[in-house]
């Protein structure tokens, strides 16, 4: 069994595999999760997570929305 190690954040149940490991994309994998302790989490990580949670509340489904540049630029 091959193995790699990297750090990532889960977001809405999804863990992103870094691009440098793209050969692992679309493969069956075995995942073991290790939670970082509070002392290992940086302020930057906390800020990013807080921003993602904030903007999650403003998601809008724009499926079917027809954008008209002329209407948008009308004065």
C-alpha positions, 0 to 999 in steps of 0.5 A, a space after each residue: 500500500 502506498 501512502 502520502 502525508 499532507 495537511 488540509 482542512 475539511 470544509 463541509 465534509 470535503 478534504 482537498 488533496 493538494 495539487 502536487 498529489 494530483 495523481 491520487 485524484 479519482 482513486 479509492 483511498 483509505 483515510 485516517 484523520 488526526 485532529 490538530 490540537 489547539 496549540 497547533 492551529 495558527 491564527 491564520 487557519 482560524 481566520 480562514 475558517 471563520 471567513 468561510 463560515 461567514 460567506 457560506 450564509 450568502 450562497 445563492 443558486 443562480 442556475 437559470 439566471 440569464 445575465 444581460 450585459 446591456 441591462 447591467 450597464 444601462 444608465 
